[in-house]
Amino acid sequence: MFDSSLQLNSSYLPAGLEKGKILYAQGKKLEAYNDFLRILEIDTTEVYLQEVGGVLGLRYHIFPITEGNHDNANPVYSSNGQLIAFQSNRNGNWDVFVMNSEGGEQKQITSNILDEEEPVFSPNGEKIFFARQQAANTKNRDIYVVDLRTGQEKILIQHPADDWYPVMSPDSKWLLFVSDRSTTPEGTVSGIYKYSFESRKIFPLLQGPKNYTLPWPHPFESKFVFTSDATGFYELYLADYKGKVLRLLTQRHFDHGSPRFSPDGKKIVYFSKRYGNFDIYLYDLERDADYRLTSSEAYDLSPCFSPEGNHIVFYSNRRGKYQIYVLDLTMPLTRAEMLDQLRRWVQTTTE
């Protein structure tokens, strides 16, 4: 059908676009690149530029903001956008650091022989929550909080099981986190829990028989996004703070991770394992559609919006070591830049 449409009218772009999408999904990248290249050489509007860019992950400029012969990972913005918290193994194990939004003025926050991971700011930016390894001979973690003004640390959630991925609700009443303290006849599974800062009690939200993990709160509504393998793949869901699942967002039959809301709550950025590796995607809640933001043979992971919504920070091993990158949503690729990249791929791709 697509080929016949193209033969009848070589400028029939919708057919060429759909053909390119199908070829790309089938792994026939060289054929897809040629179709997309011809479309952009013919079309002069922004419609197909964005469509092709959304398939190939060629929509925006990306810049590295860290470097070094060590790994930097799991970046998150502070609520004012001036700081980024992240973890780094530059001292031999994972410690928590902060830096400014351009990658400068890096400051170590925690120092311990045990790994400290997954830092996240409190809504007021005065504290950082993180997970710390319980002992050198175990992978299980407890959840701590550090006051950035005083440097004082305090253990918040302690349990023999593994507790990780803390994140505070926007109203500062709850701390969502993940724990494998639940068991099923098939074994241990991860569940989502909430900690009350008022009562200092822990309440289960989502438990077994499947895995529930990676919660992230909506910026102003009483719900959160999370991932679960209930369908066989880690898909995106919405739930409320009583543990009621509200909606299955994706059913793409790929594994998704680290979903996080945009500041206006209308979009979710996440990583997804498609085409053989992990790239960053953007899900539009109103349109029920997702768009590919990055394209790399490396792993692009753990994306997070800046508070103003103009940037997305993530980490990737596209240059060897894991480093932190910023995708600038205010700097889309031009037609010339996308054409240049497509021509390079056509010249270097073999099937």
Contacts in CASP RR format, 6 or more apart in sequence:
PFRMAT RR
TARGET T0000
AUTHOR 0000-0000-0000
METHOD contacts of the structure
MODEL  1
MFDSSLQLNSSYLPAGLEKGKILYAQGKKLEAYNDFLRILEIDTTEVYLQ
EVGGVLGLRYHIFPITEGNHDNANPVYSSNGQLIAFQSNRNGNWDVFVMN
SEGGEQKQITSNILDEEEPVFSPNGEKIFFARQQAANTKNRDIYVVDLRT
GQEKILIQHPADDWYPVMSPDSKWLLFVSDRSTTPEGTVSGIYKYSFESR
KIFPLLQGPKNYTLPWPHPFESKFVFTSDATGFYELYLADYKGKVLRLLT
QRHFDHGSPRFSPDGKKIVYFSKRYGNFDIYLYDLERDADYRLTSSEAYD
LSPCFSPEGNHIVFYSNRRGKYQIYVLDLTMPLTRAEMLDQLRRWVQTTT
E
1 15 0 8 1.000
2 15 0 8 1.000
2 16 0 8 1.000
2 18 0 8 1.000
2 19 0 8 1.000
2 22 0 8 1.000
3 19 0 8 1.000
5 12 0 8 1.000
5 15 0 8 1.000
5 16 0 8 1.000
6 12 0 8 1.000
6 15 0 8 1.000
6 16 0 8 1.000
6 19 0 8 1.000
10 42 0 8 1.000
11 42 0 8 1.000
13 39 0 8 1.000
13 42 0 8 1.000
13 43 0 8 1.000
13 48 0 8 1.000
16 35 0 8 1.000
16 38 0 8 1.000
16 39 0 8 1.000
17 35 0 8 1.000
17 36 0 8 1.000
17 39 0 8 1.000
17 48 0 8 1.000
17 51 0 8 1.000
17 52 0 8 1.000
19 35 0 8 1.000
20 31 0 8 1.000
20 32 0 8 1.000
20 35 0 8 1.000
20 36 0 8 1.000
20 55 0 8 1.000
21 32 0 8 1.000
21 55 0 8 1.000
23 29 0 8 1.000
23 31 0 8 1.000
23 32 0 8 1.000
23 35 0 8 1.000
24 32 0 8 1.000
24 55 0 8 1.000
24 56 0 8 1.000
24 275 0 8 1.000
27 275 0 8 1.000
28 351 0 8 1.000
29 345 0 8 1.000
29 349 0 8 1.000
29 351 0 8 1.000
30 346 0 8 1.000
30 349 0 8 1.000
30 350 0 8 1.000
30 351 0 8 1.000
31 351 0 8 1.000
33 342 0 8 1.000
33 345 0 8 1.000
33 346 0 8 1.000
33 349 0 8 1.000
34 346 0 8 1.000
36 52 0 8 1.000
36 55 0 8 1.000
36 56 0 8 1.000
36 342 0 8 1.000
37 339 0 8 1.000
37 342 0 8 1.000
37 343 0 8 1.000
37 346 0 8 1.000
39 48 0 8 1.000
39 52 0 8 1.000
40 48 0 8 1.000
40 49 0 8 1.000
40 52 0 8 1.000
40 335 0 8 1.000
40 338 0 8 1.000
40 339 0 8 1.000
40 342 0 8 1.000
41 339 0 8 1.000
43 49 0 8 1.000
49 335 0 8 1.000
49 338 0 8 1.000
50 59 0 8 1.000
52 58 0 8 1.000
52 338 0 8 1.000
53 59 0 8 1.000
53 292 0 8 1.000
53 333 0 8 1.000
53 338 0 8 1.000
54 291 0 8 1.000
54 292 0 8 1.000
54 293 0 8 1.000
55 292 0 8 1.000
56 292 0 8 1.000
56 295 0 8 1.000
56 342 0 8 1.000
57 279 0 8 1.000
57 292 0 8 1.000
57 293 0 8 1.000
57 294 0 8 1.000
57 295 0 8 1.000
58 295 0 8 1.000
58 333 0 8 1.000
58 338 0 8 1.000
58 341 0 8 1.000
59 291 0 8 1.000
59 292 0 8 1.000
59 293 0 8 1.000
59 332 0 8 1.000
59 333 0 8 1.000
60 293 0 8 1.000
60 327 0 8 1.000
60 328 0 8 1.000
60 329 0 8 1.000
60 331 0 8 1.000
60 332 0 8 1.000
60 333 0 8 1.000
61 327 0 8 1.000
61 328 0 8 1.000
61 331 0 8 1.000
61 332 0 8 1.000
61 333 0 8 1.000
62 294 0 8 1.000
62 325 0 8 1.000
62 326 0 8 1.000
62 327 0 8 1.000
62 328 0 8 1.000
63 325 0 8 1.000
63 326 0 8 1.000
63 328 0 8 1.000
64 319 0 8 1.000
64 323 0 8 1.000
64 324 0 8 1.000
64 325 0 8 1.000
65 84 0 8 1.000
65 99 0 8 1.000
65 102 0 8 1.000
65 103 0 8 1.000
65 104 0 8 1.000
65 313 0 8 1.000
65 324 0 8 1.000
65 325 0 8 1.000
65 326 0 8 1.000
66 72 0 8 1.000
66 86 0 8 1.000
66 99 0 8 1.000
66 103 0 8 1.000
66 106 0 8 1.000
66 323 0 8 1.000
66 324 0 8 1.000
67 323 0 8 1.000
68 90 0 8 1.000
68 321 0 8 1.000
68 323 0 8 1.000
69 321 0 8 1.000
70 88 0 8 1.000
70 89 0 8 1.000
70 90 0 8 1.000
70 92 0 8 1.000
70 321 0 8 1.000
71 88 0 8 1.000
71 89 0 8 1.000
71 321 0 8 1.000
71 322 0 8 1.000
71 323 0 8 1.000
72 86 0 8 1.000
72 87 0 8 1.000
72 88 0 8 1.000
72 90 0 8 1.000
72 97 0 8 1.000
72 315 0 8 1.000
72 321 0 8 1.000
72 322 0 8 1.000
72 323 0 8 1.000
72 324 0 8 1.000
73 86 0 8 1.000
73 87 0 8 1.000
73 88 0 8 1.000
73 301 0 8 1.000
73 302 0 8 1.000
73 315 0 8 1.000
73 322 0 8 1.000
73 324 0 8 1.000
74 86 0 8 1.000
74 87 0 8 1.000
74 117 0 8 1.000
74 118 0 8 1.000
74 119 0 8 1.000
74 302 0 8 1.000
74 315 0 8 1.000
75 84 0 8 1.000
75 85 0 8 1.000
75 86 0 8 1.000
75 302 0 8 1.000
75 304 0 8 1.000
75 313 0 8 1.000
75 314 0 8 1.000
75 315 0 8 1.000
75 324 0 8 1.000
76 84 0 8 1.000
76 85 0 8 1.000
76 86 0 8 1.000
76 119 0 8 1.000
76 120 0 8 1.000
76 121 0 8 1.000
76 304 0 8 1.000
76 313 0 8 1.000
77 83 0 8 1.000
77 84 0 8 1.000
77 101 0 8 1.000
77 121 0 8 1.000
77 304 0 8 1.000
77 305 0 8 1.000
77 306 0 8 1.000
77 307 0 8 1.000
77 313 0 8 1.000
78 84 0 8 1.000
78 85 0 8 1.000
78 121 0 8 1.000
78 125 0 8 1.000
78 307 0 8 1.000
79 121 0 8 1.000
79 123 0 8 1.000
79 124 0 8 1.000
79 125 0 8 1.000
79 307 0 8 1.000
80 125 0 8 1.000
80 307 0 8 1.000
81 101 0 8 1.000
81 306 0 8 1.000
81 307 0 8 1.000
81 308 0 8 1.000
82 100 0 8 1.000
82 101 0 8 1.000
83 98 0 8 1.000
83 99 0 8 1.000
83 100 0 8 1.000
83 101 0 8 1.000
83 121 0 8 1.000
83 125 0 8 1.000
84 98 0 8 1.000
84 99 0 8 1.000
84 100 0 8 1.000
84 101 0 8 1.000
84 103 0 8 1.000
84 313 0 8 1.000
84 324 0 8 1.000
85 96 0 8 1.000
85 97 0 8 1.000
85 98 0 8 1.000
85 109 0 8 1.000
85 119 0 8 1.000
85 120 0 8 1.000
85 121 0 8 1.000
85 128 0 8 1.000
86 96 0 8 1.000
86 97 0 8 1.000
86 98 0 8 1.000
86 99 0 8 1.000
86 119 0 8 1.000
86 315 0 8 1.000
86 324 0 8 1.000
87 94 0 8 1.000
87 95 0 8 1.000
87 96 0 8 1.000
87 97 0 8 1.000
87 116 0 8 1.000
87 117 0 8 1.000
87 118 0 8 1.000
87 119 0 8 1.000
87 130 0 8 1.000
88 94 0 8 1.000
88 95 0 8 1.000
88 97 0 8 1.000
89 95 0 8 1.000
91 108 0 8 1.000
91 111 0 8 1.000
93 112 0 8 1.000
93 113 0 8 1.000
93 114 0 8 1.000
93 115 0 8 1.000
94 115 0 8 1.000
94 116 0 8 1.000
94 117 0 8 1.000
95 108 0 8 1.000
95 109 0 8 1.000
95 110 0 8 1.000
95 111 0 8 1.000
95 112 0 8 1.000
95 116 0 8 1.000
96 108 0 8 1.000
96 109 0 8 1.000
96 110 0 8 1.000
96 116 0 8 1.000
96 119 0 8 1.000
96 128 0 8 1.000
96 130 0 8 1.000
96 146 0 8 1.000
97 106 0 8 1.000
97 107 0 8 1.000
97 108 0 8 1.000
97 109 0 8 1.000
98 106 0 8 1.000
98 107 0 8 1.000
98 109 0 8 1.000
98 128 0 8 1.000
98 148 0 8 1.000
99 105 0 8 1.000
99 106 0 8 1.000
99 107 0 8 1.000
101 306 0 8 1.000
101 311 0 8 1.000
101 326 0 8 1.000
103 324 0 8 1.000
109 119 0 8 1.000
109 128 0 8 1.000
109 146 0 8 1.000
109 148 0 8 1.000
109 151 0 8 1.000
110 116 0 8 1.000
110 130 0 8 1.000
110 132 0 8 1.000
110 146 0 8 1.000
110 153 0 8 1.000
112 132 0 8 1.000
113 136 0 8 1.000
114 132 0 8 1.000
114 133 0 8 1.000
114 134 0 8 1.000
114 135 0 8 1.000
114 136 0 8 1.000
115 132 0 8 1.000
115 133 0 8 1.000
115 141 0 8 1.000
116 130 0 8 1.000
116 131 0 8 1.000
116 132 0 8 1.000
116 133 0 8 1.000
116 144 0 8 1.000
117 130 0 8 1.000
117 131 0 8 1.000
117 132 0 8 1.000
117 141 0 8 1.000
117 164 0 8 1.000
118 130 0 8 1.000
118 131 0 8 1.000
118 164 0 8 1.000
118 165 0 8 1.000
118 166 0 8 1.000
119 128 0 8 1.000
119 129 0 8 1.000
119 130 0 8 1.000
120 128 0 8 1.000
120 129 0 8 1.000
120 130 0 8 1.000
120 166 0 8 1.000
120 167 0 8 1.000
120 168 0 8 1.000
121 127 0 8 1.000
121 128 0 8 1.000
122 128 0 8 1.000
122 129 0 8 1.000
122 145 0 8 1.000
122 168 0 8 1.000
122 172 0 8 1.000
123 168 0 8 1.000
123 170 0 8 1.000
123 171 0 8 1.000
123 172 0 8 1.000
124 172 0 8 1.000
125 148 0 8 1.000
126 147 0 8 1.000
126 148 0 8 1.000
126 149 0 8 1.000
127 145 0 8 1.000
127 146 0 8 1.000
127 147 0 8 1.000
127 148 0 8 1.000
128 145 0 8 1.000
128 146 0 8 1.000
128 148 0 8 1.000
129 143 0 8 1.000
129 144 0 8 1.000
129 145 0 8 1.000
129 156 0 8 1.000
129 166 0 8 1.000
129 167 0 8 1.000
129 168 0 8 1.000
129 175 0 8 1.000
130 143 0 8 1.000
130 144 0 8 1.000
130 145 0 8 1.000
130 146 0 8 1.000
130 166 0 8 1.000
131 141 0 8 1.000
131 142 0 8 1.000
131 143 0 8 1.000
131 144 0 8 1.000
131 163 0 8 1.000
131 164 0 8 1.000
131 165 0 8 1.000
131 166 0 8 1.000
132 141 0 8 1.000
132 142 0 8 1.000
132 143 0 8 1.000
132 144 0 8 1.000
133 139 0 8 1.000
133 140 0 8 1.000
133 141 0 8 1.000
134 140 0 8 1.000
134 141 0 8 1.000
134 142 0 8 1.000
139 162 0 8 1.000
140 160 0 8 1.000
140 161 0 8 1.000
140 162 0 8 1.000
140 163 0 8 1.000
141 162 0 8 1.000
141 163 0 8 1.000
141 164 0 8 1.000
142 155 0 8 1.000
142 156 0 8 1.000
142 157 0 8 1.000
142 158 0 8 1.000
142 159 0 8 1.000
142 163 0 8 1.000
143 155 0 8 1.000
143 156 0 8 1.000
143 157 0 8 1.000
143 163 0 8 1.000
143 164 0 8 1.000
143 166 0 8 1.000
143 175 0 8 1.000
143 177 0 8 1.000
144 153 0 8 1.000
144 154 0 8 1.000
144 155 0 8 1.000
144 156 0 8 1.000
145 153 0 8 1.000
145 154 0 8 1.000
145 156 0 8 1.000
146 152 0 8 1.000
146 153 0 8 1.000
146 154 0 8 1.000
147 153 0 8 1.000
156 166 0 8 1.000
156 175 0 8 1.000
156 195 0 8 1.000
157 163 0 8 1.000
157 166 0 8 1.000
157 175 0 8 1.000
157 177 0 8 1.000
157 195 0 8 1.000
157 202 0 8 1.000
159 179 0 8 1.000
159 181 0 8 1.000
160 181 0 8 1.000
161 179 0 8 1.000
161 180 0 8 1.000
161 181 0 8 1.000
162 179 0 8 1.000
162 180 0 8 1.000
163 177 0 8 1.000
163 178 0 8 1.000
163 179 0 8 1.000
163 181 0 8 1.000
164 177 0 8 1.000
164 178 0 8 1.000
164 179 0 8 1.000
165 177 0 8 1.000
165 178 0 8 1.000
165 213 0 8 1.000
165 214 0 8 1.000
165 215 0 8 1.000
166 175 0 8 1.000
166 176 0 8 1.000
166 177 0 8 1.000
167 175 0 8 1.000
167 176 0 8 1.000
167 177 0 8 1.000
167 215 0 8 1.000
167 216 0 8 1.000
167 217 0 8 1.000
168 174 0 8 1.000
168 175 0 8 1.000
168 176 0 8 1.000
168 217 0 8 1.000
169 175 0 8 1.000
169 176 0 8 1.000
169 217 0 8 1.000
169 241 0 8 1.000
170 217 0 8 1.000
170 218 0 8 1.000
170 219 0 8 1.000
170 220 0 8 1.000
172 197 0 8 1.000
173 196 0 8 1.000
173 197 0 8 1.000
173 198 0 8 1.000
174 194 0 8 1.000
174 195 0 8 1.000
174 196 0 8 1.000
174 197 0 8 1.000
174 241 0 8 1.000
175 194 0 8 1.000
175 195 0 8 1.000
175 197 0 8 1.000
176 192 0 8 1.000
176 193 0 8 1.000
176 194 0 8 1.000
176 205 0 8 1.000
176 215 0 8 1.000
176 216 0 8 1.000
176 217 0 8 1.000
176 224 0 8 1.000
177 192 0 8 1.000
177 193 0 8 1.000
177 194 0 8 1.000
177 195 0 8 1.000
177 215 0 8 1.000
178 190 0 8 1.000
178 191 0 8 1.000
178 192 0 8 1.000
178 193 0 8 1.000
178 212 0 8 1.000
178 213 0 8 1.000
178 214 0 8 1.000
178 215 0 8 1.000
179 190 0 8 1.000
179 191 0 8 1.000
179 193 0 8 1.000
180 188 0 8 1.000
180 189 0 8 1.000
180 190 0 8 1.000
180 191 0 8 1.000
182 188 0 8 1.000
182 189 0 8 1.000
182 190 0 8 1.000
182 191 0 8 1.000
182 204 0 8 1.000
182 207 0 8 1.000
182 208 0 8 1.000
183 189 0 8 1.000
184 208 0 8 1.000
184 209 0 8 1.000
186 209 0 8 1.000
189 207 0 8 1.000
189 208 0 8 1.000
189 209 0 8 1.000
189 210 0 8 1.000
189 211 0 8 1.000
189 212 0 8 1.000
190 211 0 8 1.000
190 212 0 8 1.000
190 213 0 8 1.000
191 204 0 8 1.000
191 205 0 8 1.000
191 206 0 8 1.000
191 207 0 8 1.000
191 208 0 8 1.000
191 211 0 8 1.000
191 212 0 8 1.000
191 213 0 8 1.000
192 204 0 8 1.000
192 205 0 8 1.000
192 206 0 8 1.000
192 207 0 8 1.000
192 212 0 8 1.000
192 213 0 8 1.000
192 215 0 8 1.000
192 226 0 8 1.000
192 239 0 8 1.000
192 243 0 8 1.000
193 202 0 8 1.000
193 203 0 8 1.000
193 204 0 8 1.000
193 205 0 8 1.000
194 202 0 8 1.000
194 203 0 8 1.000
194 205 0 8 1.000
194 241 0 8 1.000
195 201 0 8 1.000
195 202 0 8 1.000
195 203 0 8 1.000
196 202 0 8 1.000
196 203 0 8 1.000
205 212 0 8 1.000
205 239 0 8 1.000
205 241 0 8 1.000
205 242 0 8 1.000
205 243 0 8 1.000
206 212 0 8 1.000
206 226 0 8 1.000
206 228 0 8 1.000
206 239 0 8 1.000
206 243 0 8 1.000
206 245 0 8 1.000
210 228 0 8 1.000
210 229 0 8 1.000
210 230 0 8 1.000
210 232 0 8 1.000
211 228 0 8 1.000
211 229 0 8 1.000
211 234 0 8 1.000
212 226 0 8 1.000
212 227 0 8 1.000
212 228 0 8 1.000
213 226 0 8 1.000
213 227 0 8 1.000
213 228 0 8 1.000
213 234 0 8 1.000
214 226 0 8 1.000
214 227 0 8 1.000
214 257 0 8 1.000
214 258 0 8 1.000
214 259 0 8 1.000
215 224 0 8 1.000
215 225 0 8 1.000
215 226 0 8 1.000
216 224 0 8 1.000
216 225 0 8 1.000
216 226 0 8 1.000
216 258 0 8 1.000
216 259 0 8 1.000
216 260 0 8 1.000
216 261 0 8 1.000
217 223 0 8 1.000
217 224 0 8 1.000
217 261 0 8 1.000
218 224 0 8 1.000
218 225 0 8 1.000
218 261 0 8 1.000
218 265 0 8 1.000
219 261 0 8 1.000
219 263 0 8 1.000
219 264 0 8 1.000
219 265 0 8 1.000
220 265 0 8 1.000
221 265 0 8 1.000
222 240 0 8 1.000
222 241 0 8 1.000
223 238 0 8 1.000
223 239 0 8 1.000
223 240 0 8 1.000
223 241 0 8 1.000
223 246 0 8 1.000
224 238 0 8 1.000
224 239 0 8 1.000
224 240 0 8 1.000
224 241 0 8 1.000
225 236 0 8 1.000
225 237 0 8 1.000
225 238 0 8 1.000
225 249 0 8 1.000
225 259 0 8 1.000
225 260 0 8 1.000
225 261 0 8 1.000
225 268 0 8 1.000
226 236 0 8 1.000
226 237 0 8 1.000
226 238 0 8 1.000
226 239 0 8 1.000
226 259 0 8 1.000
227 234 0 8 1.000
227 235 0 8 1.000
227 236 0 8 1.000
227 237 0 8 1.000
227 256 0 8 1.000
227 257 0 8 1.000
227 259 0 8 1.000
228 234 0 8 1.000
228 235 0 8 1.000
228 237 0 8 1.000
229 235 0 8 1.000
229 255 0 8 1.000
231 248 0 8 1.000
231 251 0 8 1.000
233 252 0 8 1.000
233 253 0 8 1.000
233 254 0 8 1.000
233 255 0 8 1.000
233 256 0 8 1.000
234 255 0 8 1.000
234 256 0 8 1.000
234 257 0 8 1.000
235 248 0 8 1.000
235 249 0 8 1.000
235 250 0 8 1.000
235 251 0 8 1.000
235 252 0 8 1.000
235 256 0 8 1.000
236 248 0 8 1.000
236 249 0 8 1.000
236 250 0 8 1.000
236 256 0 8 1.000
236 259 0 8 1.000
236 268 0 8 1.000
236 270 0 8 1.000
236 283 0 8 1.000
237 245 0 8 1.000
237 246 0 8 1.000
237 247 0 8 1.000
237 248 0 8 1.000
237 249 0 8 1.000
238 245 0 8 1.000
238 246 0 8 1.000
238 247 0 8 1.000
238 249 0 8 1.000
239 245 0 8 1.000
239 246 0 8 1.000
240 246 0 8 1.000
249 268 0 8 1.000
249 283 0 8 1.000
249 285 0 8 1.000
250 256 0 8 1.000
250 283 0 8 1.000
250 290 0 8 1.000
252 272 0 8 1.000
252 274 0 8 1.000
252 290 0 8 1.000
254 272 0 8 1.000
254 273 0 8 1.000
254 274 0 8 1.000
255 272 0 8 1.000
255 273 0 8 1.000
256 270 0 8 1.000
256 271 0 8 1.000
256 272 0 8 1.000
256 273 0 8 1.000
256 281 0 8 1.000
257 270 0 8 1.000
257 271 0 8 1.000
257 272 0 8 1.000
258 270 0 8 1.000
258 271 0 8 1.000
258 301 0 8 1.000
258 302 0 8 1.000
258 303 0 8 1.000
258 304 0 8 1.000
259 268 0 8 1.000
259 269 0 8 1.000
259 270 0 8 1.000
259 283 0 8 1.000
260 268 0 8 1.000
260 269 0 8 1.000
260 270 0 8 1.000
260 303 0 8 1.000
260 304 0 8 1.000
260 305 0 8 1.000
261 267 0 8 1.000
261 268 0 8 1.000
261 305 0 8 1.000
262 268 0 8 1.000
262 269 0 8 1.000
262 305 0 8 1.000
262 309 0 8 1.000
263 305 0 8 1.000
263 307 0 8 1.000
263 308 0 8 1.000
263 309 0 8 1.000
264 309 0 8 1.000
265 285 0 8 1.000
266 284 0 8 1.000
266 285 0 8 1.000
266 286 0 8 1.000
267 282 0 8 1.000
267 283 0 8 1.000
267 284 0 8 1.000
267 285 0 8 1.000
268 282 0 8 1.000
268 283 0 8 1.000
268 285 0 8 1.000
269 280 0 8 1.000
269 281 0 8 1.000
269 282 0 8 1.000
269 283 0 8 1.000
269 293 0 8 1.000
269 303 0 8 1.000
269 304 0 8 1.000
269 305 0 8 1.000
269 312 0 8 1.000
270 280 0 8 1.000
270 281 0 8 1.000
270 283 0 8 1.000
270 303 0 8 1.000
271 278 0 8 1.000
271 279 0 8 1.000
271 280 0 8 1.000
271 281 0 8 1.000
271 300 0 8 1.000
271 301 0 8 1.000
271 302 0 8 1.000
271 303 0 8 1.000
271 314 0 8 1.000
272 278 0 8 1.000
272 279 0 8 1.000
272 281 0 8 1.000
277 296 0 8 1.000
277 297 0 8 1.000
277 298 0 8 1.000
277 299 0 8 1.000
278 299 0 8 1.000
278 300 0 8 1.000
278 301 0 8 1.000
279 292 0 8 1.000
279 293 0 8 1.000
279 294 0 8 1.000
279 295 0 8 1.000
279 296 0 8 1.000
279 300 0 8 1.000
280 292 0 8 1.000
280 293 0 8 1.000
280 294 0 8 1.000
280 300 0 8 1.000
280 303 0 8 1.000
280 312 0 8 1.000
280 314 0 8 1.000
280 327 0 8 1.000
281 290 0 8 1.000
281 291 0 8 1.000
281 292 0 8 1.000
281 293 0 8 1.000
282 290 0 8 1.000
282 291 0 8 1.000
282 293 0 8 1.000
283 289 0 8 1.000
283 290 0 8 1.000
284 290 0 8 1.000
284 291 0 8 1.000
293 303 0 8 1.000
293 312 0 8 1.000
293 327 0 8 1.000
294 300 0 8 1.000
294 314 0 8 1.000
294 316 0 8 1.000
294 327 0 8 1.000
296 316 0 8 1.000
296 318 0 8 1.000
297 318 0 8 1.000
298 316 0 8 1.000
298 317 0 8 1.000
298 318 0 8 1.000
298 319 0 8 1.000
298 320 0 8 1.000
299 316 0 8 1.000
299 317 0 8 1.000
300 314 0 8 1.000
300 315 0 8 1.000
300 316 0 8 1.000
300 318 0 8 1.000
300 325 0 8 1.000
301 314 0 8 1.000
301 315 0 8 1.000
301 316 0 8 1.000
302 314 0 8 1.000
302 315 0 8 1.000
303 312 0 8 1.000
303 313 0 8 1.000
303 314 0 8 1.000
303 327 0 8 1.000
304 312 0 8 1.000
304 313 0 8 1.000
304 314 0 8 1.000
305 311 0 8 1.000
305 312 0 8 1.000
306 312 0 8 1.000
306 313 0 8 1.000
309 329 0 8 1.000
310 328 0 8 1.000
310 329 0 8 1.000
310 330 0 8 1.000
311 326 0 8 1.000
311 327 0 8 1.000
311 328 0 8 1.000
311 329 0 8 1.000
312 326 0 8 1.000
312 327 0 8 1.000
312 329 0 8 1.000
313 324 0 8 1.000
313 325 0 8 1.000
313 326 0 8 1.000
313 327 0 8 1.000
314 324 0 8 1.000
314 325 0 8 1.000
314 327 0 8 1.000
315 322 0 8 1.000
315 323 0 8 1.000
315 324 0 8 1.000
315 325 0 8 1.000
316 322 0 8 1.000
316 323 0 8 1.000
316 325 0 8 1.000
317 323 0 8 1.000
318 325 0 8 1.000
333 341 0 8 1.000
END
